[in-house]
Amino acid sequence: MPTFETTTRFTTDLDHLTPAQHRRFRRVVLKAFVPDLRTGRRFHPGLRIKGVRSAPGVYELTWAPDGRATWCYGRARVTGDRHIVWRRIGTHDIFARP
């Protein structure tokens, strides 16, 4: 099972989401993102994962029409499992500081 941590900024951003947005993000992560990490296959195209140009090593994930989250890989905490550092979550506005 992949491990994860959150930045302080991500936690603050998450607190500003509506309950419906929070549920949708969680559902997308659990039903599509995590299974793809587990198997090591390419990410589901609907997640639209791509690198953030202004921040090398940082990726964005689409979880709603105007819902984005940024993340990067961190140092593995469990041998053989990916570790994700969630950086920001919200709308396109998060790209000012991904």
Backbone hydrogen bonds in HBPLUS format (Angstrom, degrees):
<---DONOR---> <-ACCEPTOR-->    atom                        ^
c    i                          cat <-CA-CA->   ^        H-A-AA   ^      H-
h    n   atom  resd res      DA  || num        DHA   H-A  angle D-A-AA Bond
n    s   type  num  typ     dist DA aas  dist angle  dist       angle   num
A0003-THR N   A0082-ARG O   2.96 MM  79  6.42 154.8  2.03 158.3 163.3     1
A0084-ILE N   A0003-THR O   2.89 MM  81  6.29 159.7  1.93 142.7 146.7     2
A0005-GLU N   A0084-ILE O   2.91 MM  79  6.44 142.1  2.05 156.8 168.0     3
A0086-TRP N   A0005-GLU O   2.90 MM  81  6.27 162.2  1.93 165.0 161.0     4
A0007-THR N   A0086-TRP O   2.98 MM  79  6.29 149.2  2.08 168.8 176.6     5
A0011-THR N   A0007-THR O   3.14 MM   4  6.48 162.8  2.17 152.7 156.3     6
A0012-THR N   A0008-THR O   3.01 MM   4  6.29 156.9  2.06 149.5 155.9     7
A0013-ASP N   A0009-ARG O   2.84 MM   4  6.08 163.5  1.86 152.6 157.3     8
A0014-LEU N   A0010-PHE O   2.77 MM   4  5.97 161.3  1.80 154.7 160.1     9
A0015-ASP N   A0011-THR O   3.09 MM   4  6.29 148.4  2.19 141.9 149.3    10
A0016-HIS N   A0013-ASP O   2.92 MM   3  5.26 144.5  2.04 106.3 117.3    11
A0017-LEU N   A0014-LEU O   3.14 MM   3  5.36 159.7  2.18 106.9 113.2    12
A0022-HIS N   A0018-THR O   2.94 MM   4  6.20 163.7  1.97 159.0 163.5    13
A0023-ARG N   A0019-PRO O   2.97 MM   4  6.19 162.8  2.00 148.8 153.0    14
A0024-ARG N   A0020-ALA O   2.98 MM   4  6.16 159.4  2.02 145.9 151.8    15
A0025-PHE N   A0021-GLN O   2.94 MM   4  6.17 166.4  1.96 155.8 158.7    16
A0026-ARG N   A0022-HIS O   3.02 MM   4  6.22 171.8  2.03 154.3 156.6    17
A0027-ARG N   A0023-ARG O   2.88 MM   4  6.06 159.4  1.92 151.9 157.7    18
A0028-VAL N   A0024-ARG O   2.98 MM   4  6.20 164.9  2.00 155.1 158.4    19
A0029-VAL N   A0025-PHE O   2.96 MM   4  6.20 164.5  1.98 157.5 161.8    20
A0030-LEU N   A0026-ARG O   2.92 MM   4  6.08 167.8  1.94 152.6 156.1    21
A0031-LYS N   A0027-ARG O   2.85 MM   4  5.83 157.3  1.90 151.3 157.5    22
A0032-ALA N   A0028-VAL O   2.98 MM   4  5.59 147.0  2.09 140.8 146.8    23
A0033-PHE N   A0028-VAL O   3.26 MM   5  6.61 162.6  2.29 145.8 151.0    24
A0034-VAL N   A0029-VAL O   2.83 MM   5  5.87 173.9  1.83 168.1 166.1    25
A0036-ASP N   A0032-ALA O   3.22 MM   4  6.28 155.2  2.28 143.9 150.5    26
A0037-LEU N   A0033-PHE O   3.01 MM   4  6.33 153.6  2.08 150.9 159.0    27
A0038-ARG N   A0034-VAL O   2.89 MM   4  6.14 159.1  1.94 158.0 163.6    28
A0039-THR N   A0035-PRO O   3.14 MM   4  6.34 160.0  2.18 148.0 151.7    29
A0040-GLY N   A0036-ASP O   2.97 MM   4  5.89 137.1  2.16 141.3 152.5    30
A0047-LEU N   A0044-HIS O   2.97 MM   3  5.70 161.2  2.01 123.9 129.6    31
A0048-ARG N   A0045-PRO O   3.03 MM   3  5.45 152.7  2.11 111.7 119.9    32
A0062-THR N   A0047-LEU O   2.77 MM  15  5.05 170.0  1.78 156.6 154.7    33
A0050-LYS N   A0060-GLU O   3.32 MM  10  5.65 146.7  2.44 138.5 147.8    34
A0060-GLU N   A0050-LYS O   2.84 MM  10  5.65 159.3  1.88 161.6 167.2    35
A0052-VAL N   A0058-VAL O   2.85 MM   6  5.66 161.9  1.88 153.9 150.6    36
A0055-ALA N   A0052-VAL O   3.03 MM   3  5.41 161.0  2.07 116.0 122.0    37
A0058-VAL N   A0055-ALA O   3.04 MM   3  5.64 151.0  2.12 145.9 146.7    38
A0059-TYR N   A0071-TRP O   2.75 MM  12  5.36 172.6  1.75 167.0 169.6    39
A0071-TRP N   A0059-TYR O   2.90 MM  12  5.36 150.3  1.99 145.6 153.8    40
A0061-LEU N   A0069-ALA O   2.81 MM   8  5.25 146.2  1.93 153.0 163.1    41
A0069-ALA N   A0061-LEU O   3.00 MM   8  5.25 142.6  2.14 144.1 154.0    42
A0063-TRP N   A0067-GLY O   2.98 MM   4  5.25 160.6  2.02 131.7 137.9    43
A0067-GLY N   A0064-ALA O   3.04 MM   3  4.33 175.0  2.04 102.3 102.0    44
A0068-ARG N   A0090-GLY O   2.71 MM  22  5.51 168.5  1.73 156.6 160.3    45
A0090-GLY N   A0068-ARG O   2.88 MM  22  5.51 153.8  1.95 164.3 167.9    46
A0070-THR N   A0088-ARG O   2.88 MM  18  5.11 156.3  1.93 132.7 139.1    47
A0087-ARG N   A0070-THR O   2.79 MM  17  5.34 167.5  1.81 140.9 143.4    48
A0072-CYS N   A0085-VAL O   3.04 MM  13  5.33 144.0  2.18 135.3 146.4    49
A0085-VAL N   A0072-CYS O   2.85 MM  13  5.33 165.6  1.87 163.3 165.0    50
A0074-GLY N   A0083-HIS O   2.79 MM   9  5.14 169.9  1.80 138.1 140.2    51
A0081-ASP N   A0078-VAL O   2.97 MM   3  5.52 166.0  1.99 142.4 143.3    52
A0094-ILE N   A0091-THR O   3.15 MM   3  6.14 174.3  2.15 129.1 130.0    53
A0095-PHE N   A0092-HIS O   3.11 MM   3  5.95 170.0  2.12 125.7 128.7    54
A0096-ALA N   A0093-ASP O   3.28 MM   3  6.10 172.8  2.29 122.2 123.7    55
A0097-ARG N   A0094-ILE O   3.16 MM   3  5.87 146.6  2.27 117.5 123.5    56
